[in-house]
Amino acid sequence: MRYRLLRRKRAAQAFFVPLTKGDASALPRAGGFPMYKRVQNYLSKTALIGIAVLCYTAALAQQVRIIELPQLLPLPPASIAKISPTGAYISFSGEKFNGLFVTDSRGMVITELSPYAGIGWGHTWSPDGRLIAARANHPEQQTKRVSLEVFYVFSKRSASATGLLDSRARLSLPHWSSANILVFSTNEGVVLRKAQIGDSAVTILTPNPAEVSFKRWTSSALETHQQATTQYTQPFRETREVLNNDWSPDGKRSAVEFSGRPSLYMVTDDGKTSNLLDPKGEYPAWINNQYLVYMVTEDDGYRITSGTIWISDAEGKMKMNLTEGLNEIALYPSAAQDGTIVFTTESGAVYKMKVAVE
């Protein structure tokens, strides 16, 4: 930025060398001002913008420190990986999101949770970091069967699986609410299940809807359920598809990726107030209530040509590229509350890094 400003300033100085103050009256006027005045105003405004960007970057650098650079984990090729909220475990999926595995935070011990097709996409950790919910595909001859699975990870070598629902109808991706309440949708409507954790297994209960409150994003709106009353709110006048979203740990706001551009917004818990985080941001994941990570990708219409992982404050004013200099296309970040960040690359590698936020 500084180099560009210097180039513009030097070019303008070279342009004005043969002119004196008296010569300005002969210059063409635009908006009532001599052209040289407009150029000077432009340079002043550009310099101020550049100074503001540098100040924001410096301020973020003071608040965010990279304490562990990206390191490659000894894992097989993965299409997606997610670190648990506590940072104790990492779940990942194989090629084309097939199969689901869990490993310790160093990637040393791998346990297979499920071999099912497509189960990796949309799998989600419970807020306490002990349960994983995932939707699996079971392709058969002429019909497609879908199931919802819950996995209890109680050590790096042991996990139990519980089948929650098996259906040939539509089944949404699962969403964890508070108190290990799992929310998902079928053709018949919203379904609630409560996961009660035992010593080495999970018991699935059906809670009373009148006693449960939750918020989740549907394909295009924020769904608020409270005391058996459901309300839907759209943050924009036009309908925009919700591609990905993540709630802050305190549940007061949500980072939402919408279809089209600009894409990544911060939305309050009532779904009415939103501000732009990043016009190209995708796949957000919170670290704490103030900071989150996301990816920015570029493509040529056929394939992804670049991918970087960014960290931002909740207002979208201070941002930093965390993978600058990494010679990989970085994708799908996830974050733990201790600042550990895990992401995959287009080649299937899984990286882990850590930041400290003030």
C-alpha positions as CSV (number, residue, x, y, z in Angstrom):
1,M,0.0,0.0,0.0
2,R,2.8,2.4,0.9
3,Y,4.7,1.7,-2.3
4,R,1.5,2.3,-4.4
5,L,0.9,5.6,-2.6
6,L,4.5,6.7,-3.3
7,R,4.1,5.8,-7.0
8,R,0.9,7.8,-7.3
9,K,2.4,10.8,-5.5
10,R,5.6,10.7,-7.6
11,A,3.5,10.5,-10.8
12,A,1.4,13.4,-9.8
13,Q,4.5,15.5,-8.9
14,A,6.0,14.8,-12.3
15,F,2.7,15.8,-13.9
16,F,2.7,19.1,-12.1
17,V,6.4,20.1,-12.5
18,P,5.9,22.4,-15.6
19,L,2.8,24.1,-14.0
20,T,2.8,27.1,-11.8
21,K,-0.1,28.4,-9.7
22,G,-1.0,30.9,-12.5
23,D,-1.2,28.1,-15.0
24,A,-4.0,26.4,-13.1
25,S,-6.7,28.7,-14.6
26,A,-6.0,27.2,-18.0
27,L,-6.6,23.7,-16.9
28,P,-9.9,22.0,-17.5
29,R,-12.4,22.3,-14.6
30,A,-14.4,19.5,-13.1
31,G,-17.1,20.1,-10.5
32,G,-16.0,23.7,-10.2
33,F,-12.4,22.9,-9.2
34,P,-9.3,23.0,-11.3
35,M,-8.1,19.5,-12.3
36,Y,-4.9,19.8,-10.2
37,K,-7.0,20.5,-7.1
38,R,-9.1,17.4,-7.7
39,V,-5.9,15.2,-8.1
40,Q,-4.5,16.7,-4.9
41,N,-7.7,15.9,-3.1
42,Y,-7.7,12.4,-4.5
43,L,-4.1,11.9,-3.3
44,S,-4.9,13.2,0.2
45,K,-8.0,10.9,0.5
46,T,-6.0,7.9,-0.8
47,A,-3.2,8.6,1.7
48,L,-5.7,8.8,4.5
49,I,-7.3,5.5,3.5
50,G,-3.9,3.9,3.3
51,I,-3.0,5.3,6.8
52,A,-6.3,4.0,8.2
53,V,-5.6,0.5,6.7
54,L,-2.1,0.4,8.2
55,C,-3.4,1.6,11.6
56,Y,-6.1,-1.2,11.6
57,T,-3.5,-3.8,10.6
58,A,-1.2,-2.6,13.3
59,A,-4.0,-2.6,15.9
60,L,-5.0,-6.2,14.9
61,A,-1.3,-7.3,15.0
62,Q,-1.2,-6.0,18.6
63,Q,-4.3,-8.0,19.5
64,V,-3.6,-11.2,17.5
65,R,-0.3,-13.1,17.7
66,I,0.6,-16.2,15.8
67,I,2.2,-18.4,18.4
68,E,2.3,-21.6,16.3
69,L,2.9,-21.4,12.6
70,P,0.9,-23.8,10.3
71,Q,2.3,-27.3,10.7
72,L,1.4,-30.4,8.6
73,L,-0.3,-33.1,10.6
74,P,0.5,-36.8,9.9
75,L,-2.9,-37.7,8.6
76,P,-4.2,-39.4,5.4
77,P,-5.6,-37.1,2.7
78,A,-8.7,-35.3,4.0
79,S,-11.4,-33.3,2.3
80,I,-12.4,-31.5,5.5
81,A,-11.2,-31.4,9.1
82,K,-12.7,-29.8,12.3
83,I,-11.2,-29.3,15.7
84,S,-13.4,-29.8,18.7
85,P,-14.3,-26.6,20.7
86,T,-12.0,-27.7,23.5
87,G,-9.1,-28.4,21.1
88,A,-8.7,-32.0,22.4
89,Y,-9.7,-33.8,19.2
90,I,-9.8,-33.3,15.4
91,S,-12.4,-34.9,13.2
92,F,-11.8,-35.4,9.5
93,S,-13.3,-36.9,6.4
94,G,-11.7,-38.7,3.4
95,E,-12.0,-38.0,-0.3
96,K,-15.3,-36.5,-1.4
97,F,-16.4,-36.2,2.3
98,N,-16.7,-40.0,2.6
99,G,-16.0,-41.6,6.0
100,L,-15.5,-39.9,9.3
101,F,-12.5,-40.3,11.6
102,V,-11.3,-38.7,14.8
103,T,-7.8,-38.2,16.1
104,D,-6.0,-36.5,19.0
105,S,-4.8,-32.9,18.6
106,R,-1.4,-34.1,17.3
107,G,-2.9,-36.5,14.7
108,M,-1.1,-39.5,16.2
109,V,-4.0,-41.9,16.9
110,I,-6.8,-42.3,14.3
111,T,-10.1,-43.9,15.1
112,E,-12.7,-44.6,12.4
113,L,-16.2,-43.4,13.4
114,S,-18.1,-44.2,10.2
115,P,-17.4,-45.5,6.6
116,Y,-20.6,-43.9,5.2
117,A,-20.7,-41.7,2.1
118,G,-20.9,-38.0,2.4
119,I,-20.9,-38.1,6.2
120,G,-18.0,-35.6,6.5
121,W,-19.8,-32.6,5.0
122,G,-21.7,-30.7,7.6
123,H,-20.7,-32.9,10.5
124,T,-20.6,-30.8,13.7
125,W,-19.2,-30.9,17.2
126,S,-21.4,-30.2,20.2
127,P,-20.5,-27.1,22.2
128,D,-18.9,-29.2,25.0
129,G,-16.6,-31.0,22.5
130,R,-17.7,-34.5,23.3
131,L,-20.3,-35.3,20.7
132,I,-20.4,-35.3,16.9
133,A,-23.6,-35.2,14.8
134,A,-23.5,-36.0,11.1
135,R,-25.7,-36.9,8.2
136,A,-24.8,-39.9,6.1
137,N,-25.9,-41.1,2.7
138,H,-26.7,-44.7,1.9
139,P,-27.0,-45.0,-1.9
140,E,-29.0,-48.1,-3.0
141,Q,-30.2,-49.5,-6.3
142,Q,-33.0,-47.0,-7.1
143,T,-33.5,-45.1,-3.9
144,K,-31.4,-43.0,-1.6
145,R,-31.5,-43.6,2.1
146,V,-30.3,-40.9,4.6
147,S,-29.4,-41.3,8.3
148,L,-28.4,-39.1,11.1
149,E,-25.6,-40.4,13.4
150,V,-24.3,-39.2,16.8
151,F,-20.9,-40.2,18.0
152,Y,-19.6,-39.9,21.6
153,V,-15.8,-39.4,21.6
154,F,-14.7,-40.3,25.2
155,S,-11.0,-40.9,24.5
156,K,-8.6,-40.7,21.6
157,R,-9.0,-44.4,21.0
158,S,-12.7,-45.0,21.8
159,A,-16.0,-43.7,20.5
160,S,-19.5,-45.0,20.4
161,A,-22.1,-44.5,17.6
162,T,-25.9,-44.0,18.0
163,G,-28.2,-44.1,15.0
164,L,-30.7,-41.2,15.4
165,L,-32.9,-41.4,12.4
166,D,-33.0,-43.4,9.2
167,S,-35.2,-42.1,6.4
168,R,-35.7,-42.1,2.6
169,A,-37.2,-38.6,2.8
170,R,-35.4,-35.2,3.1
171,L,-33.1,-34.7,6.1
172,S,-31.4,-31.5,6.9
173,L,-27.9,-31.1,8.3
174,P,-27.9,-31.3,12.1
175,H,-27.5,-28.2,14.4
176,W,-26.5,-28.3,18.1
177,S,-28.4,-26.0,20.5
178,S,-27.6,-25.6,24.2
179,A,-27.7,-28.5,26.6
180,N,-26.8,-31.0,23.9
181,I,-30.2,-30.5,22.1
182,L,-29.9,-31.5,18.5
183,V,-32.2,-29.8,15.9
184,F,-32.8,-31.0,12.4
185,S,-35.6,-31.1,9.8
186,T,-37.5,-33.8,7.9
187,N,-40.4,-33.6,5.4
188,E,-42.7,-33.6,8.5
189,G,-41.0,-30.5,10.1
190,V,-38.6,-29.8,12.9
191,V,-37.3,-32.6,15.0
192,L,-35.7,-32.2,18.5
193,R,-33.5,-34.8,20.2
194,K,-31.5,-34.5,23.5
195,A,-28.3,-36.5,23.8
196,Q,-27.7,-37.7,27.4
197,I,-24.1,-38.8,28.0
198,G,-23.4,-41.8,30.1
199,D,-20.1,-43.5,30.9
200,S,-19.3,-44.8,27.4
201,A,-22.6,-44.4,25.5
202,V,-25.2,-41.8,24.6
203,T,-29.0,-42.1,25.3
204,I,-31.2,-40.2,22.9
205,L,-34.3,-38.6,24.5
206,T,-37.2,-36.6,23.0
207,P,-37.6,-33.3,24.8
208,N,-40.8,-31.3,25.2
209,P,-40.8,-28.6,22.4
210,A,-42.5,-26.2,24.8
211,E,-39.5,-26.4,27.1
212,V,-36.8,-25.9,24.4
213,S,-35.6,-22.6,22.9
214,F,-33.2,-22.5,20.0
215,K,-32.1,-20.4,17.0
216,R,-30.8,-21.8,13.7
217,W,-30.5,-20.9,10.1
218,T,-32.7,-22.5,7.5
219,S,-31.8,-22.3,3.8
220,S,-32.8,-18.6,3.7
221,A,-34.0,-17.3,7.1
222,L,-33.2,-17.3,10.8
223,E,-35.6,-19.7,12.7
224,T,-36.3,-18.7,16.3
225,H,-38.1,-21.3,18.4
226,Q,-39.3,-20.3,21.9
227,Q,-42.0,-22.0,24.0
228,A,-43.4,-23.9,21.0
229,T,-43.6,-20.7,19.0
230,T,-41.6,-20.4,15.8
231,Q,-40.7,-17.2,14.0
232,Y,-38.7,-16.7,10.7
233,T,-36.6,-13.6,10.0
234,Q,-34.8,-12.6,6.8
235,P,-32.0,-10.0,7.2
236,F,-32.3,-8.8,3.6
237,R,-35.3,-7.6,1.6
238,E,-34.4,-10.1,-1.1
239,T,-34.2,-13.8,-0.4
240,R,-30.6,-15.1,-0.3
241,E,-29.5,-18.6,0.3
242,V,-27.6,-19.4,3.4
243,L,-24.5,-21.5,2.5
244,N,-22.7,-21.7,5.9
245,N,-23.0,-20.1,9.3
246,D,-21.5,-20.3,12.8
247,W,-22.9,-18.9,16.1
248,S,-20.6,-17.1,18.5
249,P,-20.1,-19.0,21.8
250,D,-22.4,-16.7,23.7
251,G,-25.1,-17.1,21.0
252,K,-25.6,-13.3,20.5
253,R,-24.6,-13.1,16.9
254,S,-24.0,-15.3,13.9
255,A,-21.4,-15.1,11.1
256,V,-23.3,-16.1,7.9
257,E,-22.1,-16.8,4.4
258,F,-24.8,-16.0,1.8
259,S,-24.9,-16.9,-1.8
260,G,-23.6,-14.3,-4.3
261,R,-21.4,-11.3,-3.5
262,P,-20.9,-9.8,-1.1
263,S,-21.0,-13.0,0.9
264,L,-20.0,-12.9,4.6
265,Y,-22.1,-10.9,7.1
266,M,-22.4,-10.6,10.9
267,V,-26.1,-10.9,12.0
268,T,-27.5,-10.3,15.4
269,D,-29.5,-12.9,17.2
270,D,-32.8,-11.3,16.2
271,G,-31.9,-11.7,12.5
272,K,-32.6,-8.0,11.8
273,T,-29.3,-6.3,12.0
274,S,-26.4,-7.2,9.8
275,N,-23.0,-5.7,8.8
276,L,-20.6,-6.8,6.1
277,L,-17.6,-8.8,7.4
278,D,-15.9,-9.6,4.1
279,P,-17.3,-9.4,0.5
280,K,-15.5,-12.6,-0.4
281,G,-15.5,-14.4,2.9
282,E,-16.7,-18.0,3.2
283,Y,-17.0,-20.8,5.8
284,P,-16.8,-18.8,9.1
285,A,-15.8,-20.3,12.4
286,W,-15.6,-18.5,15.8
287,I,-12.6,-18.6,18.1
288,N,-14.3,-16.6,20.9
289,N,-17.0,-14.0,21.1
290,Q,-14.8,-11.3,19.5
291,Y,-12.7,-13.1,16.8
292,L,-13.4,-15.5,14.0
293,V,-11.7,-17.1,11.1
294,Y,-12.9,-17.7,7.5
295,M,-11.6,-18.5,4.0
296,V,-11.3,-16.4,0.9
297,T,-11.0,-18.2,-2.4
298,E,-10.6,-17.3,-6.1
299,D,-11.5,-19.4,-9.1
300,D,-11.4,-19.3,-12.9
301,G,-14.9,-20.7,-13.4
302,Y,-13.7,-24.3,-13.4
303,R,-11.5,-24.8,-10.3
304,I,-10.2,-23.0,-7.2
305,T,-7.0,-21.1,-8.0
306,S,-6.2,-19.7,-4.6
307,G,-7.4,-20.0,-1.0
308,T,-6.3,-18.2,2.2
309,I,-7.4,-18.3,5.8
310,W,-8.2,-15.0,7.5
311,I,-8.8,-13.8,11.1
312,S,-11.1,-10.9,11.8
313,D,-12.7,-9.1,14.7
314,A,-16.5,-9.3,14.9
315,E,-17.0,-5.9,13.3
316,G,-15.0,-6.8,10.2
317,K,-12.7,-3.8,10.7
318,M,-9.4,-5.5,11.6
319,K,-8.3,-8.5,9.4
320,M,-5.2,-10.5,8.9
321,N,-4.2,-13.2,6.4
322,L,-3.0,-16.1,8.5
323,T,-1.7,-18.3,5.7
324,E,0.3,-15.6,3.7
325,G,3.4,-17.4,2.3
326,L,1.9,-20.9,2.5
327,N,2.3,-22.4,-0.9
328,E,-1.0,-24.3,-0.6
329,I,-4.7,-23.6,-1.4
330,A,-6.1,-23.4,2.2
331,L,-9.7,-24.3,2.7
332,Y,-12.4,-24.9,5.4
333,P,-11.0,-23.5,8.7
334,S,-12.3,-24.5,12.1
335,A,-11.2,-23.1,15.5
336,A,-11.1,-24.0,19.1
337,Q,-11.6,-21.7,22.1
338,D,-7.9,-21.8,22.9
339,G,-7.0,-20.3,19.5
340,T,-6.0,-23.5,17.7
341,I,-7.0,-23.4,14.0
342,V,-7.2,-26.4,11.7
343,F,-7.7,-26.3,8.0
344,T,-7.3,-28.5,4.9
345,T,-5.8,-27.8,1.5
346,E,-6.9,-28.7,-2.0
347,S,-4.3,-31.4,-2.1
348,G,-5.8,-33.1,1.0
349,A,-3.2,-32.0,3.6
350,V,-4.4,-31.1,7.1
351,Y,-2.6,-28.2,8.9
352,K,-2.8,-26.9,12.5
353,M,-1.8,-23.5,13.8
354,K,-2.4,-21.4,16.9
355,V,-3.1,-17.8,17.6
356,A,-3.3,-15.8,20.8
357,V,-6.0,-13.1,21.0
358,E,-6.1,-10.3,23.5
